[in-house]
């Protein structure tokens, strides 16, 4: 397993490989985007491609855990470069329908057809000789899933490192109660299971970290240790009420509900993102 940290968005993208067959999967790849200039770049994704070449790896899957609100997905770019199929959870269609209305995109195909595979809870897949399985992990979003591969689980925005707590649940379609139950399913995995998170905001300015364990989360995460469902909900809802929205949420989701595809060029050859005004009423400034 190799993690690649993107300091611009505090995101972690992963390559998980089977050493016996040299087959691998890419998890939550990042497409670089500068909102100040509108520039798109592929440096983060190209670092993954360089890693594949250096270690003689072939890609079986390009996996997203959910439609991200804080970075653009490089899934479509990496599919073009590697030919590997893309996948996400089947409830992405509910996210597409929700944001289709917010963005005013009547022509968007809100059927998940932008991905090669839509995973349901309990589905299994292979990476070489490794078997992966899917947990449905809603709460942060309507469509979040966890990939369990061997003794590792890729939980993305459900759990952060223990000193970072848990994910927010106030995005459209989010639910603190559903997040609590998703976390309990993850914590029911064997205690030695390695948990790989999708962001690290470096509390206290420490170096970025992205690996913990079920046992460590139970013991050290203050959002979980000694908490029950009601106290967690109270904490999460109070905390979310004062968190500003991610700076790229309105930029990123219109790309990510298309599987990482940019809008088509218009008559002048330029591509345009749509920023709906007043779409997230009540969000903290």
C-alpha positions in Angstrom: 0.0 0.0 0.0 1.3 3.4 -0.9 -0.3 6.7 0.0 0.2 10.0 -1.8 -0.6 13.1 0.2 -1.8 16.3 -1.6 -1.1 19.3 0.6 -3.3 21.6 -1.5 -6.4 19.7 -0.5 -5.1 17.6 2.4 -6.2 14.6 0.4 -4.6 11.1 0.3 -4.8 9.0 -2.8 -3.7 5.4 -2.7 -2.3 2.5 -4.7 -3.0 -0.9 -3.2 -1.1 -3.7 -4.8 -1.0 -7.5 -4.8 2.8 -8.3 -4.8 2.1 -11.9 -6.1 0.6 -10.7 -9.3 1.7 -7.1 -9.6 -2.0 -6.1 -10.0 -3.3 -3.0 -8.2 -6.1 -0.6 -7.5 -6.0 3.2 -7.3 -8.2 4.7 -4.6 -9.6 8.3 -4.6 -7.2 9.8 -7.2 -6.8 13.6 -7.3 -7.1 15.9 -10.3 -5.2 19.1 -9.5 -7.3 22.3 -9.7 -6.4 25.9 -8.9 -9.6 27.9 -8.3 -7.8 31.2 -8.5 -6.8 30.8 -12.1 -9.1 28.0 -13.2 -6.1 25.8 -14.1 -6.4 22.0 -14.3 -3.2 19.9 -13.9 -2.5 16.2 -13.6 0.6 16.2 -11.4 -1.0 14.2 -8.5 -2.3 11.6 -10.9 0.9 11.4 -12.8 2.8 10.6 -9.6 0.6 7.5 -9.4 1.4 6.6 -13.0 5.1 7.0 -12.3 4.7 4.7 -9.3 3.0 2.1 -11.5 5.9 2.1 -14.0 8.5 2.1 -11.2 7.0 -1.0 -9.6 5.8 -2.7 -12.7 2.1 -2.6 -11.6 -1.0 -3.1 -13.8 -4.3 -1.5 -12.7 -7.4 -3.6 -12.2 -9.6 -0.9 -10.7 -9.9 2.8 -10.2 -12.0 3.2 -7.1 -13.8 6.3 -5.6 -15.3 6.1 -2.2 -17.8 8.9 -2.9 -18.3 12.0 -5.0 -15.8 14.3 -3.3 -16.5 17.9 -2.2 -13.0 19.0 -1.6 -11.1 17.9 -4.7 -11.7 16.9 -8.3 -11.5 13.2 -9.1 -8.8 12.0 -11.6 -10.7 8.8 -12.2 -11.6 9.6 -15.8 -8.0 10.8 -16.6 -6.5 7.6 -15.1 -9.0 5.4 -17.0 -7.9 7.0 -20.2 -4.3 6.4 -19.4 -4.5 2.9 -18.0 -7.7 1.4 -19.5 -8.8 0.2 -16.1 -12.5 0.2 -15.1 -13.8 2.8 -12.7 -16.2 2.1 -9.8 -18.1 3.9 -7.0 -21.1 3.0 -4.7 -24.5 2.5 -6.3 -26.1 5.3 -4.3 -24.1 7.8 -6.4 -27.3 8.1 -8.4 -29.0 9.8 -5.5 -26.1 12.3 -5.2 -26.3 12.9 -8.9 -30.1 13.7 -8.7 -29.6 16.0 -5.8 -26.8 18.0 -7.4 -28.3 17.9 -10.8 -31.1 20.1 -9.5 -28.7 22.3 -7.5 -26.5 22.9 -10.6 -29.4 23.1 -13.1 -28.1 20.3 -15.3 -31.2 18.7 -16.9 -29.1 16.8 -19.5 -26.9 15.1 -16.9 -27.3 11.3 -17.0 -28.2 10.7 -13.4 -28.0 6.9 -13.7 -24.4 6.2 -12.7 -23.4 5.4 -16.3 -20.3 7.6 -15.9 -18.6 4.6 -14.1 -18.0 1.1 -15.3 -19.2 -0.5 -12.0 -21.6 0.6 -9.3 -20.9 -1.4 -6.1 -23.7 -2.4 -3.7 -23.1 -3.3 0.0 -21.5 -6.7 0.2 -20.2 -6.8 -3.3 -16.8 -8.4 -3.8 -14.1 -7.7 -6.4 -10.6 -8.9 -7.0 -7.2 -7.2 -7.3 -5.0 -9.9 -8.6 -5.2 -12.6 -5.9 -6.6 -10.2 -3.3 -10.3 -10.0 -2.6 -12.0 -6.8 -1.8 -15.5 -6.2 -0.4 -17.7 -3.2 0.0 -19.4 -1.6 3.0 -22.1 1.0 2.5 -21.0 3.9 4.8 -23.4 6.8 4.4 -23.6 9.8 6.6 -20.9 12.1 5.3 -22.7 11.7 1.9 -25.6 9.7 0.6 -23.2 7.4 -1.4 -20.1 6.9 0.7 -18.7 3.4 0.8 -15.7 1.7 2.4 -13.4 -0.7 0.6 -12.1 -3.6 2.7 -9.1 -5.2 1.0 -7.3 -7.9 3.0 -6.5 -6.4 6.5 -6.9 -2.8 5.2 -10.1 -0.6 5.0 -10.2 2.6 3.0 -12.7 4.7 4.9 -12.0 8.1 3.3 -14.2 10.9 4.9 -15.9 8.6 7.5 -13.0 8.6 10.0 -10.0 10.8 10.2 -6.8 10.1 12.2 -7.8 9.7 15.9 -6.5 13.2 16.7 -8.7 14.5 13.8 -12.0 13.0 14.9 -14.7 12.2 12.4 -16.2 13.5 9.1 -18.7 16.3 8.9 -22.3 15.3 8.1 -23.9 18.6 7.0 -23.5 18.4 3.3 -26.7 18.0 1.3 -27.9 14.4 2.0 -25.6 14.0 5.0 -26.7 12.7 8.4 -24.9 12.5 11.7 -27.0 9.5 12.8 -26.2 7.6 9.7 -22.6 8.5 10.0 -22.6 7.0 13.6 -24.0 3.7 12.4 -21.5 3.6 9.5 -18.6 4.1 11.9 -19.9 1.3 14.1 -19.8 -1.1 11.2 -16.2 -0.1 10.5 -15.3 -0.5 14.1 -16.8 -4.0 14.1 -14.0 -5.1 11.8 -11.1 -7.0 13.6 -9.2 -4.6 15.9 -6.0 -5.0 13.9 -7.6 -3.9 10.7 -5.6 -1.0 9.2 -7.8 2.1 8.5 -6.7 4.4 5.7 -8.3 7.8 5.7 -8.8 10.2 2.8 -7.7 13.4 4.4 -5.3 14.6 7.1 -5.6 18.2 8.2 -2.4 17.9 10.3 -3.7 18.9 13.8 -1.2 21.0 15.7 0.9 21.3 12.5 2.2 17.7 12.8 3.4 15.8 9.7 0.7 14.2 7.6 -0.5 10.8 8.7 -3.2 8.6 7.2 -3.0 5.1 8.8 -4.6 4.0 12.1 -6.3 0.9 13.3 -9.7 -0.1 14.6 -8.3 -0.5 18.1 -6.5 2.9 18.0 -9.7 4.6 16.8 -11.8 3.0 19.6 -9.2 4.0 22.2 -8.0 7.4 21.1 -10.6 9.2 18.9 -12.4 11.6 21.2 -15.4 11.6 18.9 -15.9 7.9 19.6 -14.3 6.9 22.9 -16.9 7.1 25.7 -19.6 8.3 23.3 -23.0 6.9 22.4 -25.2 7.7 19.4 -27.0 10.7 21.0 -23.8 12.3 22.4 -22.1 11.8 19.0 -25.0 13.4 17.2 -25.0 16.4 19.5 -21.3 16.9 19.1 -21.3 16.4 15.4 -24.2 18.7 14.7 -22.8 21.5 16.9 -19.4 21.2 15.3 -20.8 21.2 11.8 -22.9 24.3 12.4 -19.7 26.4 12.7 -17.6 24.8 10.0 -17.3 26.7 6.7 -18.0 24.8 3.5 -14.9 23.3 1.7 -13.6 26.0 -0.6 -14.0 23.7 -3.7 -17.4 22.1 -3.0 -19.3 23.9 -5.7 -16.3 23.6 -8.1 -15.7 19.9 -7.5 -19.1 18.2 -7.3 -20.2 19.1 -10.8 -17.1 17.3 -12.1 -17.2 14.4 -9.6 -20.9 13.5 -10.3 -19.7 13.0 -13.9 -17.0 10.5 -12.8 -14.2 13.1 -13.0 -15.1 14.3 -16.4 -14.8 18.0 -17.1 -17.7 19.9 -18.7 -17.7 19.8 -22.5 -16.1 22.7 -24.4 -18.5 25.4 -25.5 -18.6 27.1 -28.9 -15.5 29.2 -28.1 -13.5 26.0 -27.2 -13.4 26.8 -23.4 -14.9 24.7 -20.6 -16.9 26.4 -17.9 -17.8 25.4 -14.4 -21.2 26.5 -13.0 -21.3 28.1 -9.5 -24.9 28.2 -8.2 -25.6 31.2 -5.9 -27.3 30.6 -2.7 -27.3 26.8 -3.1 -25.9 26.1 0.4 -28.0 28.5 2.5 -27.2 28.6 6.2 -23.6 27.5 5.7 -21.1 29.1 8.1 -19.0 31.9 6.5 
